[in-house]
Amino acid sequence: MQAIQPIDAAGEYILSFENLEVTLLQIGFQFTLNFWETDDYFVDIDIDSQFIFMSGSDILEINPEEYPLAIAPVLVVLHQKLESITIMKSGLLNIVFSNQMKISVPPNEMYEAWSVSGPNGFRVICTPGGGLDITP
């Protein structure tokens, strides 16, 4: 995996992971997506606040902490291939799958909204209010 780099002046970051698929979903007070191929090639995404799931014309707002059963429609992402992870400097996270389903996680004013981690200690956290804490 290459170090995270901004790709335009607007502060958008795109993480490229080819051929990774969702291998595990975890539901608790957060929603976790694990994309794993080997110990050196993986991505873990923890969603800790409200997010939006888009599939076709369906748009669902989901809060895993308030109502975990609301996540049920999102379970269809299991074994789907990852197309892209886009992170905005504002803290917005977009996850797009190869079948064009999408998860969008806005920042949270009071809490860490999400984190993305990978090999070699790589980690990006959306801090309260929308900043980014990046560990390359």
C-alpha positions in Angstrom: 0.0 0.0 0.0 1.3 3.5 -0.9 1.4 6.3 1.6 -1.8 8.4 1.7 -1.4 11.5 -0.6 -3.9 14.3 -1.5 -4.9 14.0 -5.1 -6.3 17.5 -5.6 -6.4 21.0 -4.0 -9.7 20.3 -2.4 -8.0 17.8 0.0 -9.4 14.6 -1.3 -7.5 11.4 -0.6 -8.0 8.1 -2.5 -6.7 4.8 -1.1 -6.2 2.2 -3.7 -6.6 -1.5 -2.8 -7.0 -3.8 -5.8 -9.0 -7.0 -5.5 -9.8 -6.8 -1.8 -13.2 -8.1 -0.8 -15.2 -7.8 2.4 -14.3 -10.9 4.3 -15.9 -10.1 7.7 -18.5 -7.8 9.1 -18.8 -7.1 12.8 -21.7 -5.4 14.5 -21.7 -4.0 18.1 -21.7 -0.3 19.1 -19.9 0.2 15.8 -20.0 -1.4 12.4 -16.7 -2.9 11.2 -15.8 -4.0 7.7 -12.7 -6.2 7.2 -11.1 -6.5 3.8 -8.4 -9.2 4.1 -6.2 -11.0 1.6 -2.9 -11.5 3.5 -1.3 -10.1 6.7 0.5 -7.6 4.4 -2.6 -6.6 2.4 -5.7 -5.7 4.3 -8.0 -2.9 5.3 -10.2 -2.6 8.4 -12.8 0.1 8.6 -14.6 0.9 11.8 -17.7 3.1 11.6 -18.6 4.6 15.0 -21.4 6.9 14.2 -24.3 7.4 11.8 -23.7 6.6 8.1 -25.5 6.4 4.8 -25.8 3.2 2.7 -26.7 3.5 -1.0 -27.7 0.6 -3.2 -29.3 1.3 -6.5 -32.1 3.9 -5.7 -32.2 2.9 -2.0 -30.7 5.4 0.4 -30.7 4.4 4.1 -29.5 6.4 7.1 -28.1 4.0 9.7 -26.9 4.5 13.3 -25.3 1.2 14.5 -25.3 2.3 18.1 -29.0 3.3 18.4 -30.5 0.5 16.4 -28.1 -2.3 15.4 -30.8 -4.2 13.4 -31.0 -1.3 11.0 -27.6 -2.6 9.6 -29.3 -5.7 8.1 -29.6 -4.2 4.6 -25.9 -3.4 4.6 -24.9 -7.1 5.1 -25.1 -7.5 1.3 -21.7 -6.0 1.1 -20.2 -9.2 2.5 -17.9 -10.7 -0.2 -18.2 -7.6 -2.4 -15.0 -6.2 -4.0 -13.8 -2.8 -2.9 -13.5 -0.2 -5.7 -12.3 2.8 -3.7 -12.0 4.5 -0.4 -12.1 8.3 -0.6 -11.4 10.5 2.4 -12.1 14.2 2.4 -10.1 16.6 4.6 -13.5 17.6 6.1 -13.7 14.0 7.5 -16.2 12.6 5.0 -15.5 8.9 4.2 -16.8 7.3 1.1 -16.5 3.5 0.5 -17.5 2.3 -3.0 -17.8 -1.3 -4.0 -17.4 -2.8 -7.4 -21.2 -3.3 -7.8 -21.6 0.5 -7.1 -23.0 0.1 -3.6 -21.7 2.9 -1.4 -21.2 3.7 2.3 -20.8 7.4 3.2 -19.8 8.4 6.7 -19.9 12.1 7.6 -17.8 13.4 10.6 -19.4 13.6 14.0 -19.2 16.8 16.1 -18.6 15.0 19.4 -16.9 11.6 18.6 -14.5 9.9 16.2 -16.8 9.0 13.3 -14.7 6.3 11.7 -11.2 4.9 11.3 -9.4 3.1 8.4 -6.4 1.0 9.2 -4.1 -1.2 7.2 -0.7 -2.9 7.2 2.5 -1.5 8.8 0.6 0.6 11.3 -1.2 2.7 8.7 -4.3 4.4 10.1 -6.6 7.4 9.4 -9.1 8.6 12.1 -11.8 11.1 11.7 -11.5 13.2 14.8 -14.4 14.9 16.5 -15.6 17.8 14.4 -14.1 16.5 11.2 -10.3 16.6 11.3 -8.1 13.8 10.2 -5.4 12.1 12.3 -3.1 10.2 9.8 -0.5 7.7 10.7 1.3 6.7 7.5 
